[in-house]
Structure formats: structure tokens, C-alpha cells
Amino acid sequence: MRVPATFWLGKRLVVVAFLGVLLVSGWVLGPRIVQLSAGADPFAEMGRFFGAALSPSLADENPSLPPDARPFLLRLGESLLRTFRYALIAISLAVPAGLALGFLASSAWWPGGMRYGKASVGRTAIRSGLRLLRWACRFLITLGRSIHELVWALFFLSALGDAPIAACVALALPFAGTLGKVFSELIDEQSQEPRSTLMATGASPLQAFLNALLPSAVPEMLTYTVYRFECALRSSAVLGFIGVETVGLGIRQSYESLYYGEVWTQLYALVIVVVGVDTLGARLRGRLNRGATRKSVPELSKLELGRSEALLRRTAPRDWVVRGGLLAGIMLVVISWTNGRELGMDMPADQRDARIGRFLTKLTPAPARPENSTASGPERMEALEGKGGEIKDWAVDLWSRNGAEALLNTVAIATSAIVLAGLGAALLLPVGSRALARGEPFGVLGSASRWVHWWWCGVGFLTRSLFILARAVPEYVYAFLLVGLLGPSAWPLVFALALHNLGILGRLWGEVMENQRPEVPRHWIQSGAGRVQSYCGSLAPLSFNRFLLFFFYRWETCIREATILGMLGISSLGYYVSIAHNWLRYDEMLFYVLLGVAVVFAGDILSDWMRRKLRGEIACS
């Protein structure tokens, strides 16, 4: 049952390649970490900041506030409620869009049904059209999730004004793309046998999809939606850094005023809310995976089969906790959507149309803008077609002036961060995964004492708590604080991204290991291997492809995040996005955003190619 030596060959080369990429990225970013200003002592400031973590403020630290000012904790509660509300509104918009995109992007609902029956010309045309629709939806999904929600927010707030609903829609767009991608993959990964059985009895592909594939995928789709809501909470908080009234705005104002006690109070409150949602999601996932058990079977009549079936259906076990949670979630969404005036949906139509028209004009590349700023869509298209050479020169100038260097720095920041996070997660997994961090891993080490058992349980709990706390705070908040403490350089952004992704990869990789079949690692332990040996020799190589899947998924996210973190003043794509936005040069802003999108697309292709190569290596071994 030992893993063949060739099984690790390609994986070792991948690890060595990642370490080489880390060195190259570090060389691109340079060695400078701390930038000292004249007369400043950053270590003393760091001591003050981290010392305030032990004494968070429960009252205002600003002595100049008027006596009738609202208390600090009341303002904090209101900002948390707004953060929660905007996240709910965003996820309520993203879920229906994600369901529609996931349905259309899935290959499970139509191609299988097209092979039944005679392949007529009409059927072939329909199939070609559906395939085109599917790939169009997948393109929209990738485009939506390739642009960071903060960039979407800048676009929508510029077009629609400072309306909270614009920020909610900006949050919903990338989340809809992510939900659509995951929903389609969850549907495609379900067993195809029930669908084939239904279609063999005469059901259409759509009927087989709705009655066989979709119900089996719903539990995983539901638990992933709860996880995305947790992400929406973090993203909603980050909107405060561009002026939206969420808890992030309070963190920014308190930090800039050097009220560190207030900063830590708000950070703790945000962490508590996010961890609470994460705990609820874990409980929901456990209940859905376990299911409700029937405690008793009613007496059935042998003569009246129809009534007996109805009685069994009526007395079937139901998980009222899950149903109550779903009902409470729907009620909270309805409450969040009430009072539309507070969401800023009362802008007059003519004012809104004029604002959108000005925004679209500035979004058009400068050489192709029509002289009449109120030109219609066809006129804009004609202008674009007639000035192709000028647009090309404009794009080449932006690329050579700032784009190439900014793109290189963005990729280097994202790559350094994800490789550091991956190394940290890989080193912590043997003491953090439930598969190994216990007194008797896989039930083999039966001679372990009670103290050894509790020791390993405690170490595993602390490590998993570190993962939770690391991912509970958004990357932007980490980066904002670290840039203030360490000075403006690329490395605070790298550390911020690495810390947040350490928590995410630790959780995802740990779950992959826990879901592995235990026979091979149990054999290693029975043969005398320790936890680390079993991890390196069996669990890690067996889980490597899944590790790689999540690694590249988070690398794509790091590209989006690194693009945005440049708005803190570091020379990446986000830095020039911020400058272009401040000068109302929305065409240049779009150019830099699309450079980041192109990198995400390239990463998606690289990830798919590398995983296919490793799957081929496994098949050969």
C-alpha cells in the first residue's frame, strides 16, 4: 500500500518550481521591508498598537467630542448592522444570478440528453447553440469574479452616486460569478446514474436535471452559500475604506487618528461576527451531511399501498433547525430590503441617466470619444471603429509607461503571498488537521496516554483557531494596518495576503486531508511511521491535486486582492486604478483593471493544464 516513488516526482518538481517563483518574486519586489521616516520609531509605534490589543476601548478616545455625541459602542453597533445588512442584500442578489449562471454553465443538464434519439439537423443546431450559450455564461462567470468587488464599487459609485445600493450591487457581481462557477461544478460532479435512469424511462434532460442532479447538489450549494455570506461580510466591511458607512470606515478613521483601542474593539467585533457566521455554517453543513433520522416507523396497511406511502411521506423526519434557519435568513433578507430610501434608490431618473451617460463617455478610450458627450451607443461604436490606430497607440503608451511595471509588481505580490501562505499551511497541517492532531490518529496509536491525547487535541484546536482568526479579518484591513506600521512598501501587502490566505488554505487543505480514505495513512502508522512521516508519505501526495486546485483558486483571488491593495499607495495595478479614479480618467482605470483580468484568465488556464498533467501522471503510475 506504499505510494510509488514516481508518484511524488512531478509533485516535488512543482514544489521546487513554486520555491523558485517565490525567490524570483522576492527579487522583483526588492528586499526593503521597513521604510523609516525622519525621527520616527516604527517599533515603538508597533508596540503601542499591539499593546492596545490587550486593552480595547469601550468608550470614545477622542477628547474633543461634544457631550451629546452618540456613544462609541452605539456607533459600532450601527456600523456592524449596516455591514450585515449590505452583505445580506448583496448575497440575495448574487444567489439567484449564481443559480441561473450555474445552471446555464453546467454541462450536466443538456449534453447528456442530446445523445438520445436521432441526431437530426435541428437537434444538432440546438446543441451547438446551447454549447455556445454555456461557454458565453462561463465567460461571464470568469469576468465577473476576475474583477474585485472594490473595483466594481468604484465603477458603480462613480456611475450612480454614493448610494449604498450601488455598493451592494458591486458586491453582488463577483459573488454571483463565484457562486455560478461553484454551483456548476457541484452539479457536474454529482453521480450521473440517477439522471440516466430517469432519461431511460422517457424523462427529458431538463426533467432529469431538476429531479435527479439538482436535489443531490442542493446541500453542498446551501453550505457554500453560507460561506460566501461570510466572505460578503468581510467585503462589506472593506467598503468602508472607500467611504461606505460600514465598520471598515470606523476602523480607518480610528487608526488614522491613532486611537488604537478603538481599532481593536472594532476588529474584535468584526471577528466575532465572522466567526459566528462560520460556526453557523459548520453546524448547517454537519446537519445537512448527517440528515435527520427516522425514530419510528408507523404501522402500514398492506392492503392500501397508496395511503401507506402518503403516511410515510407525511411522517418523514424533518430537520426543523435547518428549516427554521432558512426561514430566518429569508426574513432577514426581506427586512434588509425594506426602507429603500436609506439604500439610495430615490435618485430621479433624469439625473441618474445623465450621470450614467457622463460616466460611459469617460469610460470610452480618450482617442475614441465623440465630440458630442451625449452621443448614443451606435455613435460610440462608430468612433471606436474609426480610431483603432489611435486607441492602439493610447493602450501601448499606458502599457509602456505604467502598465508593465504595475502588472509585474501585482503578480509578484500575489505570487509571493500565496507561496508563503501555502508553505505555512503545509507546515501547520500535521498539527492542525483533525486527521492527525489527536492522540490516536486513525485509531492506531492505542497506547497513547490521556495526557498525550489532550495535548494533541489542544494543539489541533489552537492551530485551527489560528486559521479561523487569520481569515476572519479582510486582507485590506491587514494591509492598511501593516502599511501604517511598517511603511509603504510591497512587503506589508505580501504579509497581509499571506496571513489571510494561511487561514483559508489551512481550512481547505485540512478538510481535503480529513476526507481522504484512511487505509494508506493508517498502513503507514501501523508500520511505525509518525504523524509527520504519514503526512509527507501518504496524506500530502494523495491530496496534492486538490491542494493544487485550491492553491490556484486562492492565487487568482490574490491577484484580485493585490490589484486593490495598491490603492494604499504601493506601485501595483491598484495604485494606478486609484489615481485614474481620482482624476476621473475612467478609461485608464478600465485599462488597468483589464490587465488584472487577463492575468486571472491566464492563471485559470495554467491551473487547468497543471492539474491535467498531474492526473495523467497518477494514471501512469
Secondary structure, 3 states (H helix, E strand, C coil): CCCCHHHHHHHHHHHHHHHHHHHHHHHHHCCCCCCCCCCCCHHHHHHHHHHHHHCCCCCCCCCCCCCCCCCHHHHHHHHHHHHHHHHHHHHHHHHHHHHHHHHHHCCCCCHHHHCCCCCCHHHHHHHHHHHHHHHHHHHHHHHHHHCCHHHHHHHHHHHHCCCHHHHHHHHHHHHHHHHHHHHHHHHHCCCCHHHHHHHHCCCCHHHHHHHHHHHHHHHHHHHHHHHHHHHHHHHHHHHHHHCCCCHHHHHHHHHHCCCHHHHHHHHHHHHHHHHHHHHHHHHHHHHHHHCCCCCCCCCCCCCCHHHHHHHHHHCCCCCHHHHHHHHHHHHHHHHHHCCHHHHCCCCCHHHHHHHHHHHHHHHCCHHHCCCCCCCCHHHHHHHHHHCHHHHHHHHHHHHHHHHHHHHHHHHHHHHHHHHHHHHHHHHHHHHHCCCCCCCCHHHCCCCCCHHHHHHHHHHHHHHHHHHHHHHHCCHHHHHHHHHHHHCCCHHHHHHHHHHHHHHHHHHHHHHHHHCCCCHHHHHHHHCCCCHHHHHHHHHHHHHHHHHHHHHHHHHHHHHHHHHHHHHHCCCCHHHHHHHHHHCCCHHHHHHHHHHHHHHHHHHHHHHHHHHHHHHHHHHHC
